[in-house]
Amino acid sequence: MMPAHAEPVVILLADDDPDDLLLTTRALKKNRLVNEIKTVQDGEELMDYLLRRGAYAAPGAAPRPGVILLDLNMPRKDGREALQEIKSDPELRRIPVVVLTTSQAERDIIQSYDLGVNAFITKPVTFEGLANAIKVLGDFWFEIVRLPPVE
């Protein structure tokens, strides 16, 4: 979903759980988000994608995301560490980051906002709940909010 005048926005989904990646991708597609969806499976891969290094160094391999959906609990580099790197980098900090995680811990919520997250969503336990959350998320980020231009 996006305004008719807008260009498609790349959604970058960072989550290490293959089932969660599949369900979130299905929920995005169910809500007819015509955006391109890219996925990474841990914080290291996320940073490689964003900084266009390693497997993402080739031109066009890592289009700049308009929004990052970030799980907190990932291997190698967790979402908190990646979020801190993203928000401290002058080239990346304008990319909106939405935490989409199973955590309901108050400390995770507070820490995420302290690190600069734009929104914190606890993953619903059912697919219909997830699809509804994604619909609201899509309506907000692609219909209401004005995103910074993609470089």
Secondary structure, DSSP 8 states (H G I E B T S, - for coil): ---TTS----EEEE-S-HHHHHHHHHHHHHTT--S-EEEESSHHHHHHHHHT-GGG-STTSS---SEEEE-S--SSS-HHHHHHHHHH-TTTTTS-EEEEES---HHHHHHHHHTT-SEEEE--SSHHHHHHHHHHHHHIIIIIS------
